[in-house]
Amino acid sequence: MSEDEFDFEGEFGEIDDQLDLTLYADAPELTAEVIAQLLQSVEEGLTETGHFDLALTGGTLGLAISKRLVEVLNQNSSDFAGLHIWWSDERFVESSSAERNALPFHGTLLNKNVVVHEVISSDAGSADAALKDYESLLSDVNLNLVILGLGPDGHVASIFPGRADLDNLNKVFLIEDSPKPPAVRISFTMATINSADKVWIVATGEGKADAVTKIIEADLSIPASYVRGSRHTRLIVDTEAFFAE
């Protein structure tokens, strides 16, 4: 189901012309479509420039996307040279922790053409060292596509309402009092997110409906409403996230 099949403007009024809204039936359909469109974007970028920087996300939906992406990359192990993978935020926990956003790539990615850039884990260094290392790795990077999950409170990456400086011009920041455990995380700043060529916010389930509505209405009480990629921004949701009352 696409945005052409539903009268968004009739339901919500005029939608910001800088934000594309796409609606899918359910989480499986959304995940499959995001993977297909993500791969198309990557392949087009690699064909054009030979290099593509992709930032993934955490959460249930983000992990499902990561797991499926690893499968596709492994099925095409001679392809994707020039693809670099990042995470928009990472929990500062041990590398083997189930809370680690990058965990789907641990010991499972067999495609040697793909370069994975992880935040240093808690069993490999301090949080300050992890921050400095990730900042250094990102210093000359132009992110082509950033995929962001959406929290029920409207947070993206680890930019939580009232907890992060939206005007921070650094590449990343350290949060040590996350309202959602684990408390310590390293995250892209909003400046880094919005410097990307394309940004996709993905959300499924009725628990995200309030935040989705606030994004559509440009309600600046939540961080997600500040997301704008330098070339293109999408909000990709399923029917539960869109229609829940």
VOBA-1610 file (N, C-alpha, C; in pm, whole numbers, padded with zeros to 5 digits, always signed):
BEGIN
Met+00084-00119+00000Met+00000+00000+00000Met+00088+00124+00000Ser+00063+00218-00085Ser+00145+00338-00096Ser+00067+00459-00052Glu+00138+00574-00045Glu+00073+00697-00006Glu-00034+00740-00106Asp-00028+00689-00229Asp-00126+00726-00331Asp-00262+00665-00302Glu-00267+00565-00215Glu-00391+00494-00188Glu-00465+00549-00067Phe-00413+00651-00005Phe-00479+00709+00112Phe-00469+00860+00105Asp-00576+00928+00140Asp-00580+01074+00134Asp-00518+01133+00260Phe-00383+01141+00263Phe-00312+01192+00380Phe-00352+01336+00411Glu-00359+01421+00307Glu-00389+01562+00329Glu-00532+01579+00380Gly-00622+01492+00332Gly-00759+01500+00380Gly-00770+01462+00527Glu-00683+01371+00569Glu-00686+01325+00707Glu-00614+01421+00801Phe-00499+01473+00756Phe-00414+01551+00845Phe-00395+01696+00801Gly-00450+01735+00685Gly-00417+01866+00632Gly-00292+01858+00549Glu-00241+01970+00506Glu-00125+01970+00417Glu-00002+01915+00488Ile+00065+01823+00423Ile+00186+01760+00477Ile+00307+01835+00425Asp+00406+01856+00512Asp+00530+01921+00474Asp+00583+01859+00345Asp+00605+01943+00244Asp+00648+01888+00114Asp+00791+01838+00117Gln+00860+01854+00229Gln+00995+01799+00242Gln+00993+01658+00302Leu+00875+01611+00340Leu+00862+01481+00406Leu+00771+01390+00324Asp+00827+01280+00277Asp+00748+01180+00205Asp+00695+01076+00303Leu+00567+01045+00293Leu+00504+00950+00383Leu+00460+00827+00305Thr+00502+00709+00351Thr+00467+00584+00285Thr+00403+00491+00387Leu+00292+00428+00348Leu+00216+00343+00438Leu+00213+00200+00386Tyr+00243+00103+00476Tyr+00237-00038+00442Tyr+00141-00110+00536Ala+00097-00227+00495Ala-00008-00297+00567Ala+00035-00339+00708Asp+00156-00393+00718Asp+00200-00445+00848Asp+00352-00446+00853Ala+00405-00489+00967Ala+00550-00487+00987Ala+00625-00576+00888Pro+00580-00698+00859Pro+00654-00780+00761Pro+00660-00715+00623Glu+00548-00659+00578Glu+00550-00593+00447Glu+00644-00473+00448Leu+00637-00395+00555Leu+00724-00278+00565Leu+00870-00319+00565Thr+00904-00421+00642Thr+01044-00465+00650Thr+01094-00511+00514Ala+01013-00589+00444Ala+01053-00639+00312Ala+01072-00524+00215Glu+00983-00426+00217Glu+00994-00313+00125Glu+01113-00224+00159Val+01137-00202+00287Val+01251-00121+00326Val+01381-00186+00281Ile+01391-00318+00299Ile+01511-00390+00254Ile+01528-00376+00104Ala+01421-00397+00028Ala+01429-00390-00118Ala+01471-00251-00164Gln+01411-00149-00105Gln+01441-00012-00146Gln+01579+00033-00097Leu+01618-00015+00020Leu+01752+00012+00072Leu+01857-00045-00023Leu+01838-00170-00063Leu+01934-00234-00153Leu+01940-00163-00288Gln+01827-00119-00337Gln+01826-00044-00463Gln+01907+00084-00450Ser+01888+00154-00338Ser+01960+00278-00314Ser+02111+00253-00304Val+02148+00146-00233Val+02289+00111-00219Val+02350+00077-00355Glu+02282-00006-00431Glu+02334-00048-00560Glu+02348+00070-00656Glu+02253+00161-00655Glu+02262+00279-00740Glu+02380+00366-00698Gly+02399+00382-00567Gly+02510+00462-00518Gly+02645+00401-00550Leu+02656+00269-00535Leu+02782+00202-00565Leu+02813+00209-00714Thr+02712+00198-00796Thr+02732+00209-00941Thr+02780+00349-00979Glu+02724+00448-00912Glu+02756+00587-00946Glu+02892+00631-00894Thr+02924+00596-00770Thr+03046+00649-00709Thr+03142+00542-00658Gly+03097+00417-00646Gly+03181+00311-00591Gly+03190+00311-00440His+03108+00395-00376His+03114+00406-00229His+02974+00438-00177Phe+02936+00378-00064Phe+02806+00408-00004Phe+02816+00391+00146Asp+02775+00495+00220Asp+02774+00490+00366Asp+02630+00480+00414Leu+02598+00369+00480Leu+02465+00337+00527Leu+02466+00328+00679Ala+02374+00399+00744Ala+02362+00390+00889Ala+02233+00317+00924Leu+02246+00213+01007Leu+02132+00133+01050Leu+02085+00175+01188Thr+01980+00113+01235Thr+01920+00151+01362Thr+01897+00028+01449Gly+01858+00050+01574Gly+01830-00059+01666Gly+01681-00078+01685Gly+01643-00140+01797Gly+01503-00168+01822Gly+01458-00294+01749Thr+01336-00337+01778Thr+01284-00460+01717Thr+01283-00453+01566Leu+01233-00343+01511Leu+01226-00328+01366Leu+01365-00313+01306Gly+01449-00235+01370Gly+01585-00215+01320Gly+01664-00344+01316Leu+01648-00426+01419Leu+01719-00554+01423Leu+01667-00650+01316Ala+01536-00645+01290Ala+01480-00730+01184Ala+01537-00689+01048Ile+01550-00559+01027Ile+01609-00509+00902Ile+01755-00553+00892Ser+01829-00541+01001Ser+01971-00579+01001Ser+01989-00727+00971Lys+01909-00811+01035Lys+01921-00956+01015Lys+01894-00993+00869Arg+01791-00934+00811Arg+01760-00965+00672Arg+01868-00910+00579Leu+01922-00793+00612Leu+02028-00734+00531Leu+02152-00824+00530Val+02189-00877+00644Val+02304-00968+00651Val+02281-01089+00560Glu+02161-01144+00560Glu+02131-01257+00474Glu+02152-01223+00327Val+02104-01106+00287Val+02118-01064+00146Val+02264-01041+00111Leu+02337-00976+00200Leu+02479-00951+00174Leu+02558-01080+00162Asn+02522-01179+00243Asn+02591-01308+00237Asn+02555-01387+00111Gln+02432-01370+00063Gln+02390-01439-00059Gln+02461-01383-00183Asn+02512-01261-00170Asn+02579-01193-00282Asn+02720-01155-00238Ser+02796-01253-00194Ser+02925-01228-00128Ser+03031-01168-00219Ser+03010-01173-00353Ser+03108-01113-00443Ser+03071-00969-00479Asp+02958-00922-00426Asp+02909-00787-00457Asp+02923-00694-00336Phe+02881-00571-00355Phe+02874-00468-00251Phe+03009-00414-00207Ala+03110-00426-00293Ala+03238-00361-00262Ala+03215-00210-00255Gly+03263-00149-00147Gly+03245-00005-00128Gly+03135+00030-00031Leu+03060-00071+00018Leu+02954-00045+00116Leu+03013-00037+00256His+02982+00071+00325His+03024+00091+00464His+02900+00102+00550Ile+02900+00030+00662Ile+02783+00026+00750Ile+02817+00086+00886Trp+02726+00172+00932Trp+02738+00242+01060Trp+02609+00220+01139Trp+02606+00270+01262Trp+02483+00271+01341Trp+02458+00412+01392Ser+02332+00455+01385Ser+02297+00590+01429Ser+02312+00606+01579Asp+02302+00496+01651Asp+02337+00497+01793Asp+02371+00356+01836Glu+02442+00346+01946Glu+02481+00215+01998Glu+02480+00217+02149Arg+02434+00109+02207Arg+02434+00094+02353Arg+02576+00060+02398Phe+02625+00129+02501Phe+02760+00103+02549Phe+02755-00014+02646Val+02756-00133+02588Val+02750-00259+02662Val+02856-00352+02603Glu+02869-00471+02659Glu+02966-00567+02607Glu+02931-00607+02464Ser+03031-00641+02388Ser+03012-00672+02246Ser+02917-00789+02224Ser+02909-00880+02321Ser+02824-00999+02306Ser+02683-00977+02361Ser+02655-00859+02413Ser+02526-00833+02476Ser+02413-00835+02373Ala+02299-00890+02413Ala+02181-00891+02327Ala+02127-00751+02303Glu+02170-00654+02384Glu+02124-00516+02368Glu+02205-00439+02265Arg+02308-00502+02213Arg+02395-00437+02115Arg+02324-00426+01981Asn+02312-00305+01926Asn+02244-00286+01798Asn+02315-00357+01683Ala+02447-00366+01693Ala+02526-00428+01586Ala+02532-00580+01596Leu+02467-00637+01697Leu+02481-00781+01721Leu+02446-00869+01600Pro+02345-00835+01518Pro+02314-00922+01403Pro+02430-00940+01305Phe+02530-00852+01313Phe+02645-00862+01223Phe+02761-00942+01284His+02752-00975+01413His+02861-01042+01481His+02870-01189+01442Gly+02977-01226+01374Gly+03001-01364+01338Gly+02908-01418+01231Thr+02826-01331+01172Thr+02730-01376+01072Thr+02755-01315+00935Leu+02817-01197+00930Leu+02844-01134+00801Leu+02966-01199+00737Leu+02943-01266+00624Leu+03050-01337+00554Leu+03102-01259+00433Asn+03031-01157+00394Asn+03069-01076+00277Asn+03187-00987+00314Lys+03304-01017+00262Lys+03426-00945+00297Lys+03438-00810+00227Asn+03349-00782+00134Asn+03352-00653+00065Asn+03292-00541+00149Val+03212-00579+00247Val+03140-00481+00328Val+03224-00443+00449Val+03237-00312+00473Val+03314-00262+00587Val+03216-00218+00696Val+03231-00276+00814Val+03142-00247+00926Val+03216-00161+01029His+03155-00048+01065His+03213+00044+01162His+03129+00041+01289Glu+03183-00016+01394Glu+03110-00026+01520Glu+03164+00071+01624Val+03077+00108+01716Val+03120+00180+01836Val+03193+00082+01926Ile+03304+00125+01985Ile+03377+00041+02080Ile+03284-00004+02191Ser+03289-00131+02227Ser+03203-00186+02332Ser+03265-00164+02470Ser+03185-00187+02574Ser+03230-00160+02711Ser+03341-00253+02755Asp+03354-00371+02691Asp+03461-00462+02727Asp+03588-00436+02647Ala+03587-00328+02567Ala+03704-00296+02486Ala+03760-00157+02514Gly+03694-00080+02599Gly+03742+00054+02628Gly+03639+00134+02705Ser+03674+00258+02738Ser+03584+00345+02813Ser+03482+00410+02720Ala+03379+00466+02780Ala+03278+00536+02701Ala+03338+00658+02631Asp+03426+00729+02700Asp+03492+00845+02638Asp+03577+00802+02519Ala+03647+00691+02534Ala+03729+00640+02423Ala+03641+00599+02306Ala+03527+00537+02336Ala+03434+00497+02230Ala+03381+00618+02156Leu+03350+00723+02231Leu+03300+00846+02169Leu+03404+00906+02075Lys+03526+00919+02124Lys+03633+00979+02044Lys+03664+00896+01921Asp+03663+00764+01936Asp+03692+00676+01823Asp+03586+00689+01715Tyr+03459+00687+01754Tyr+03350+00695+01655Tyr+03349+00832+01588Glu+03375+00935+01667Glu+03383+01071+01610Glu+03494+01078+01506Ser+03608+01017+01536Ser+03721+01018+01442Ser+03688+00941+01315Leu+03626+00826+01329Leu+03590+00745+01212Leu+03495+00819+01119Leu+03408+00900+01177Leu+03305+00971+01100Leu+03352+01106+01047Ser+03475+01144+01078Ser+03520+01281+01052Ser+03504+01326+00907Asp+03533+01240+00812Asp+03525+01278+00670Asp+03418+01199+00595Val+03321+01149+00668Val+03219+01063+00607Val+03098+01145+00564Asn+03052+01120+00441Asn+02926+01175+00395Asn+02824+01062+00393Leu+02734+01062+00487Leu+02636+00954+00498Leu+02536+00963+00383Asn+02520+00852+00313Asn+02428+00850+00199Asn+02284+00820+00241Leu+02269+00729+00338Leu+02136+00693+00386Leu+02141+00658+00533Val+02055+00723+00611Val+02041+00693+00753Val+01900+00640+00776Ile+01891+00522+00835Ile+01762+00464+00873Ile+01747+00480+01024Leu+01634+00535+01065Leu+01610+00562+01207Leu+01484+00491+01254Gly+01492+00426+01370Gly+01372+00380+01436Gly+01308+00497+01509Leu+01187+00477+01555Leu+01112+00582+01623Leu+01061+00530+01757Gly+01094+00600+01864Gly+01044+00561+01995Gly+00903+00614+02019Pro+00827+00552+02108Pro+00693+00601+02140Pro+00693+00745+02191Asp+00805+00786+02249Asp+00818+00923+02300Asp+00868+01019+02193Gly+00891+00968+02071Gly+00938+01054+01962Gly+01089+01065+01953His+01161+00980+02023His+01307+00987+02011His+01355+00914+01886Val+01467+00958+01834Val+01537+00890+01725Val+01683+00878+01766Ala+01749+00771+01715Ala+01883+00738+01765Ala+01875+00738+01918Ser+01966+00807+01988Ser+01951+00823+02133Ser+01929+00971+02166Ile+01855+01037+02077Ile+01817+01177+02099Ile+01678+01175+02162Phe+01674+01183+02294Phe+01549+01174+02368Phe+01493+01313+02400Pro+01362+01325+02410Pro+01303+01455+02444Pro+01360+01510+02574Gly+01409+01632+02569Gly+01461+01698+02688Gly+01596+01651+02736Arg+01659+01556+02665Arg+01786+01499+02711Arg+01904+01536+02622Ala+01879+01580+02501Ala+01988+01604+02406Ala+01982+01745+02349Asp+02097+01800+02320Asp+02109+01932+02259Asp+02089+01918+02109Leu+01976+01965+02059Leu+01945+01950+01917Leu+02035+02036+01830Asp+02105+02134+01890Asp+02194+02222+01815Asp+02340+02179+01822Asn+02366+02063+01881Asn+02502+02011+01892Asn+02559+01986+01752Leu+02671+02051+01720Leu+02729+02040+01587Leu+02838+01934+01577Asn+02864+01861+01685Asn+02958+01751+01678Asn+02898+01636+01597Lys+02980+01540+01562Lys+02931+01424+01488Lys+02847+01332+01576Val+02894+01308+01697Val+02827+01217+01790Val+02833+01274+01930Phe+02752+01217+02019Phe+02757+01260+02158Phe+02738+01139+02249Leu+02779+01156+02373Leu+02766+01052+02475Leu+02650+01086+02567Ile+02558+00994+02584Ile+02449+01010+02680Ile+02468+00907+02791Glu+02466+00953+02915Glu+02491+00864+03028Glu+02369+00850+03118Asp+02258+00912+03079Asp+02136+00903+03160Asp+02015+00877+03072Ser+02029+00784+02979Ser+01919+00752+02890Ser+01796+00710+02970Pro+01678+00766+02939Pro+01557+00724+03011Pro+01515+00581+02979Lys+01574+00526+02874Lys+01549+00388+02835Lys+01680+00310+02851Pro+01682+00205+02933Pro+01808+00133+02952Pro+01854+00063+02826Pro+01986+00043+02815Pro+02092+00084+02909Pro+02116+00235+02907Ala+02166+00284+03019Ala+02176+00429+03038Ala+02282+00494+02952Val+02390+00421+02921Val+02503+00481+02850Val+02498+00442+02703Arg+02504+00543+02616Arg+02495+00521+02472Arg+02579+00624+02399Ile+02620+00591+02278Ile+02684+00687+02187Ile+02590+00703+02068Ser+02564+00827+02030Ser+02461+00852+01930Ser+02504+00960+01831Phe+02455+00948+01707Phe+02464+01060+01614Phe+02394+01181+01676Thr+02444+01298+01646Thr+02371+01421+01677Thr+02266+01445+01569Met+02176+01539+01594Met+02079+01575+01491Met+02150+01636+01370Ala+02259+01707+01394Ala+02335+01766+01283Ala+02390+01657+01191Thr+02439+01548+01248Thr+02490+01438+01167Thr+02378+01370+01090Ile+02266+01345+01157Ile+02150+01284+01090Ile+02107+01369+00972Asn+02094+01499+00993Asn+02041+01586+00888Asn+02145+01621+00781Ser+02270+01583+00803Ser+02371+01601+00699Ser+02366+01489+00596Ala+02298+01380+00628Ala+02288+01266+00536Ala+02209+01304+00412Asp+02244+01242+00301Asp+02168+01267+00178Asp+02022+01230+00196Lys+01998+01111+00249Lys+01862+01062+00267Lys+01845+01008+00409Val+01728+01034+00467Val+01695+00980+00599Val+01557+00918+00593Trp+01548+00794+00641Trp+01419+00724+00650Trp+01388+00696+00796Ile+01273+00744+00844Ile+01222+00708+00977Ile+01124+00593+00957Val+01145+00483+01027Val+01058+00366+01012Val+00989+00336+01144Ala+00861+00300+01136Ala+00785+00275+01259Ala+00671+00179+01233Thr+00649+00086+01325Thr+00537-00007+01317Thr+00472-00020+01454Gly+00343-00051+01454Gly+00272-00078+01579Gly+00202+00043+01634Glu+00090+00019+01702Glu+00009+00128+01753Glu+00078+00210+01860Gly+00180+00153+01924Gly+00254+00227+02024Gly+00330+00346+01968Lys+00350+00347+01838Lys+00423+00458+01773Lys+00329+00562+01711Ala+00196+00538+01722Ala+00101+00622+01650Ala+00105+00769+01693Asp+00117+00793+01821Asp+00121+00932+01869Asp+00242+01005+01814Ala+00357+00940+01817Ala+00479+01003+01764Ala+00469+01025+01614Val+00411+00929+01543Val+00393+00944+01398Val+00305+01064+01368Thr+00195+01078+01441Thr+00106+01193+01420Thr+00179+01324+01446Lys+00262+01327+01549Lys+00335+01451+01581Lys+00435+01486+01470Ile+00498+01385+01411Ile+00590+01413+01300Ile+00512+01474+01183Ile+00400+01413+01149Ile+00320+01461+01037Ile+00271+01604+01062Glu+00237+01634+01186Glu+00186+01766+01221Glu+00299+01866+01251Ala+00424+01821+01234Ala+00542+01905+01261Ala+00540+01960+01404Asp+00500+01874+01496Asp+00499+01908+01638Asp+00643+01900+01690Leu+00700+02015+01722Leu+00841+02020+01759Leu+00868+01984+01905Ser+00770+01923+01969Ser+00792+01877+02106Ser+00870+01746+02110Ile+00886+01682+01993Ile+00962+01556+01989Ile+01081+01570+01893Pro+01192+01506+01925Pro+01311+01515+01839Pro+01287+01471+01696Ala+01204+01367+01675Ala+01184+01314+01541Ala+01131+01417+01443Ser+01061+01518+01493Ser+01007+01621+01404Ser+01114+01712+01347Tyr+01235+01705+01401Tyr+01345+01788+01352Tyr+01426+01718+01243Val+01395+01594+01215Val+01472+01517+01117Val+01442+01565+00975Arg+01545+01603+00903Arg+01534+01641+00763Arg+01665+01610+00692Gly+01667+01506+00609Gly+01786+01476+00530Gly+01815+01589+00434Ser+01941+01599+00392Ser+01979+01712+00306Ser+01916+01705+00168Arg+01879+01584+00124Arg+01816+01569-00008Arg+01676+01511-00002His+01653+01419+00090His+01524+01350+00091His+01497+01293+00230Thr+01372+01304+00275Thr+01332+01252+00405Thr+01204+01172+00389Arg+01200+01054+00448Arg+01082+00969+00440Arg+01037+00926+00579Leu+00906+00915+00596Leu+00845+00854+00713Leu+00773+00729+00661Ile+00818+00612+00704Ile+00768+00485+00652Ile+00702+00410+00768Val+00570+00389+00759Val+00495+00332+00872Val+00399+00224+00826Asp+00353+00143+00921Asp+00248+00047+00889Asp+00113+00102+00936Thr+00006+00030+00905Thr-00128+00084+00933Thr-00153+00102+01083Glu-00098+00015+01166Glu-00118+00031+01311Glu-00054+00158+01362Ala+00063+00191+01312Ala+00132+00313+01355Ala+00064+00438+01302Phe-00011+00421+01193Phe-00075+00537+01131Phe-00217+00559+01178Phe-00294+00450+01195Phe-00436+00463+01220Phe-00477+00445+01366Ala-00388+00398+01451Ala-00427+00370+01589Ala-00480+00497+01656Glu-00583+00479+01739Glu-00643+00593+01807Glu-00590+00602+01950
//
